[in-house]
Amino acid sequence: MRTGERDQRAIWLDEDGWGVRVIDQRALPHGFRVLRLETAADAASAIREMAVRGAPLIGATGAYGVALAARAEPADRAPADAANLLKDARPTGANLAWAVDRVIGAVSEVPPARRAAAAYSEAARICQEDAAINRAIGEHGAELIAAEWERAGRRRRVEVLTHCNTGWLATVERGTALAAVYEAAEREIPLHVWVTETRPREQGAGLTAWELAQAGVPFTVIVDGAAGHLLQRRGADLVIVGTDRTSAGGDVANKIGTYPLALAARASEVPFYAAVPSPSIDWAIADGLAIPIEERDPAEVAAVTGLAPSGRVESVRVVPQGARVANWAFDVTPADLVSGLITERGVAQATSAGLAALFPERSPAGASNQA
Amino acid sequence: MRTGERDQRAIWLDEDGWGVRVIDQRALPHGFRVLRLETAADAASAIREMAVRGAPLIGATGAYGVALAARAEPADRAPADAANLLKDARPTGANLAWAVDRVIGAVSEVPPARRAAAAYSEAARICQEDAAINRAIGEHGAELIAAEWERAGRRRRVEVLTHCNTGWLATVERGTALAAVYEAAEREIPLHVWVTETRPREQGAGLTAWELAQAGVPFTVIVDGAAGHLLQRRGADLVIVGTDRTSAGGDVANKIGTYPLALAARASEVPFYAAVPSPSIDWAIADGLAIPIEERDPAEVAAVTGLAPSGRVESVRVVPQGARVANWAFDVTPADLVSGLITERGVAQATSAGLAALFPERSPAGASNQA
């Protein structure tokens, strides 16, 4: 995406061909800071501490983490050890293990001397594929927004509701759900985005608002609890969210607070879509309730980080000293609440059959055909 | 309620028989501060700025606001002018206009020299009635908690989910939904309360958590968006919330974010109750969607107030500079999502007939019988 003068990705290879640069998303929207990752441990820490976040970007960072390990020590166990470290950094998103395993696969048959180059190449390929996937998801998603515009007789702007951050900051480039918004805006479809703040970490208020402001797309931030009211009063034409992992049956694990949006959308007959790059699909899990839900540090809930009057970024505690806090990072929206899954191959019905129709090579029948 | 050494109400007449004391709830949970109100304008400002909040406490404060006006200037128009000022302070809650009108009614036929005394007496009566209503609501609500305990074979504690603050801070004494929790705890029913933080103003994280900690009731704070996940995984046995205004048909206007809780409770077949003191019932409104929804200062969403590392209470901005924000303070839960309305006369079905059965004197049929 363009930020100021330059085209910016959320992750890129540094000019020395070794280090990996990522935007430190903990600094946004009040500051802009870039980190250099030099080891697999750096990559794992950036993922765990959420300097990088968003399932596709976590995957890309994990891929480069294996490459960094292969560069430092190409001997037999080093990339595999790094892979385990990286995969443990965050448990819910599907892309991380997928990307790490891909790089491991790319180096496993390669002599140690060529492993680093093979790993870097595979990580770069994953990034290129991510950008292409997101471009396609944006196009399919924009069709849905265009259809709402037509339905409104082109008389008013389309109102889109989204949650968390699914823009270019969550991916290598362009984004998933927000890619549809960007694509629609480029097609000059008038639209406005309702942005839920997304407690506890405020990725909506902080990151999505920042991205949309940069892109010149009009938006309004609301608290998470207000989305039900908005939908009840028909303030949104459609909901588009992302996913961290989607089951083979179409259940969508995504940022905590997504499931209530889907319930409210259904109650008001507003379509609810998830943008689902295929690397986020877990073909081995049929029932989304089996997806592991990460529990994070209670401090994320107990305090809120923002810009203090002093001009410094500070965390302020919102609970009484010693209060017990729980912090599930994701929830699961059952497939029957999902109007469609926007994949790079088109919009799938949120069912096993719907996904299998678009990805026959991954469905049990398709897989056995190949056997 | 007992806080430390003393029994504490949220509002009380000062020893000079003139000023009215209220706890300044903006200071909690990080500090404890008491305000003295001496004029109707003081009372209106305390309501508008949310030094006092909670529909019953707003009602009591409004009642004393009229009394303060009658004391300052008992001439014909003064109490009525004050009444309009007070009623305009917040539009959604039903108790404010009800209480103000009651005090106006009590002074209207009284000669100016006795108006102040009559107004103070009526305000005190409203406070006494509020305490009695809440005591009764607590008893009826505790029966529902006791029933869940029996259903669990008394083998584990009852898990209660609540939203915002409905405790003694929201009323004159005891609370509404939290009165049920306090009553159940006094009956030694083991229980645990899930407290949604309640953005934007954090009445759950700040006030409910503070009250429960004071009372020794175990609790856990979660973000608003996490309640759906909790209910989906059957982490709560029942939901009890308060109300700012309930329609004659049983639709419940309450703090923003209540409606998604009701949707999630229904989806997981968890009972959802609203604690409804009869002064919160608007007998003139059949359809809850006609209840006016207050829109408050966007700054409440754009920034979060809490305790900074410096030990000072500060607000930190969570959106980018200039971001557009919307801030609806309430939403409406349709009656068909409500398992029951816990009134001071018992648990009513959330229907016109259900409310009319408990309040026959207010139903159209009952009213015409009296005519």
Contacts between the chains, C-beta under 8 A, distances in Angstrom:
chain1	res1	chain2	res2	distance
A	29	B	319	7.3
A	29	B	320	4.2
A	30	B	317	7.8
A	30	B	320	7.9
A	196	B	225	7.9
A	197	B	199	7.1
A	197	B	301	7.1
A	197	B	318	6.7
A	197	B	319	7.7
A	198	B	225	7.4
A	199	B	197	7.2
A	199	B	199	6.3
A	199	B	223	4.2
A	199	B	224	6.7
A	199	B	225	6.3
A	200	B	223	5.3
A	202	B	318	4.9
A	205	B	318	4.6
A	205	B	319	4.7
A	205	B	323	7.5
A	206	B	318	6.4
A	206	B	319	7.3
A	206	B	320	7.6
A	209	B	319	5.4
A	209	B	320	5.3
A	209	B	323	4.8
A	210	B	320	5.0
A	213	B	320	5.6
A	213	B	322	7.5
A	213	B	323	6.7
A	218	B	324	7.5
A	219	B	323	7.5
A	219	B	324	6.7
A	220	B	324	4.7
A	220	B	325	6.5
A	220	B	326	5.1
A	221	B	301	6.4
A	221	B	302	7.4
A	221	B	319	5.3
A	221	B	323	5.6
A	221	B	324	7.0
A	221	B	325	4.8
A	221	B	326	7.6
A	222	B	301	6.9
A	222	B	325	7.3
A	222	B	326	5.3
A	222	B	327	7.7
A	222	B	328	7.8
A	223	B	199	4.1
A	223	B	200	5.2
A	223	B	224	7.1
A	223	B	256	6.6
A	223	B	257	7.2
A	223	B	301	5.7
A	223	B	327	7.7
A	224	B	199	6.7
A	224	B	223	7.2
A	224	B	224	5.1
A	224	B	225	4.4
A	224	B	257	7.3
A	225	B	196	7.9
A	225	B	198	7.4
A	225	B	199	6.3
A	225	B	224	4.4
A	225	B	225	7.7
A	225	B	255	7.9
A	225	B	256	4.9
A	225	B	257	2.4
A	225	B	258	7.8
A	225	B	260	6.4
A	225	B	331	7.7
A	226	B	256	5.2
A	226	B	257	7.1
A	226	B	326	7.2
A	226	B	327	7.8
A	226	B	328	5.6
A	226	B	331	7.4
A	227	B	260	7.1
A	228	B	257	7.3
A	228	B	259	4.2
A	228	B	260	4.0
A	228	B	263	6.8
A	228	B	331	5.9
A	229	B	256	6.3
A	229	B	259	6.4
A	229	B	293	7.4
A	229	B	328	5.4
A	229	B	330	7.9
A	229	B	331	3.9
A	229	B	332	7.7
A	232	B	259	6.6
A	232	B	289	8.0
A	232	B	331	7.1
A	232	B	332	7.2
A	255	B	225	7.9
A	256	B	223	6.6
A	256	B	225	4.9
A	256	B	226	5.2
A	256	B	229	6.3
A	257	B	223	7.2
A	257	B	224	7.3
A	257	B	225	2.3
A	257	B	226	7.1
A	257	B	228	7.3
A	258	B	225	7.8
A	259	B	228	4.2
A	259	B	229	6.4
A	259	B	232	6.5
A	259	B	264	7.3
A	260	B	225	6.4
A	260	B	227	7.1
A	260	B	228	4.1
A	260	B	260	4.0
A	260	B	261	8.0
A	260	B	263	6.8
A	260	B	264	5.8
A	261	B	260	8.0
A	263	B	228	6.8
A	263	B	260	6.7
A	263	B	263	4.2
A	263	B	264	6.0
A	263	B	267	5.8
A	264	B	259	7.2
A	264	B	260	5.7
A	264	B	263	5.9
A	267	B	263	5.8
A	289	B	232	8.0
A	293	B	229	7.4
A	301	B	197	7.1
A	301	B	221	6.4
A	301	B	222	7.0
A	301	B	223	5.7
A	302	B	221	7.4
A	303	B	306	6.6
A	304	B	304	4.1
A	304	B	306	6.2
A	304	B	316	6.5
A	304	B	318	6.5
A	305	B	316	6.9
A	305	B	318	7.7
A	306	B	303	6.6
A	306	B	304	6.2
A	306	B	316	3.0
A	306	B	317	4.9
A	306	B	318	4.3
A	307	B	316	5.9
A	307	B	317	4.5
A	308	B	308	6.7
A	308	B	314	5.5
A	308	B	315	8.0
A	308	B	316	5.2
A	309	B	314	6.7
A	309	B	315	7.4
A	313	B	316	7.8
A	314	B	308	5.5
A	314	B	309	6.7
A	314	B	314	7.0
A	314	B	316	5.7
A	315	B	308	8.0
A	315	B	309	7.4
A	315	B	316	7.7
A	316	B	304	6.5
A	316	B	305	6.9
A	316	B	306	3.0
A	316	B	307	5.9
A	316	B	308	5.2
A	316	B	313	7.8
A	316	B	314	5.7
A	316	B	315	7.7
A	316	B	316	5.4
A	317	B	30	7.8
A	317	B	306	4.9
A	317	B	307	4.5
A	318	B	197	6.7
A	318	B	202	4.9
A	318	B	205	4.6
A	318	B	206	6.4
A	318	B	304	6.5
A	318	B	305	7.7
A	318	B	306	4.3
A	319	B	29	7.3
A	319	B	197	7.7
A	319	B	205	4.7
A	319	B	206	7.3
A	319	B	209	5.4
A	319	B	221	5.3
A	320	B	29	4.1
A	320	B	30	7.9
A	320	B	206	7.6
A	320	B	209	5.4
A	320	B	210	5.0
A	320	B	213	5.6
A	322	B	213	7.4
A	323	B	205	7.6
A	323	B	209	4.8
A	323	B	213	6.7
A	323	B	219	7.5
A	323	B	221	5.6
A	324	B	218	7.5
A	324	B	219	6.7
A	324	B	220	4.7
A	324	B	221	7.0
A	325	B	220	6.5
A	325	B	221	4.8
A	325	B	222	7.3
A	326	B	220	5.1
A	326	B	221	7.6
A	326	B	222	5.3
A	326	B	226	7.2
A	327	B	222	7.7
A	327	B	223	7.6
A	327	B	226	7.8
A	328	B	222	7.8
A	328	B	226	5.6
A	328	B	229	5.4
A	330	B	229	7.9
A	331	B	225	7.7
A	331	B	226	7.4
A	331	B	228	5.9
A	331	B	229	3.9
A	331	B	232	7.0
A	332	B	229	7.7
A	332	B	232	7.2
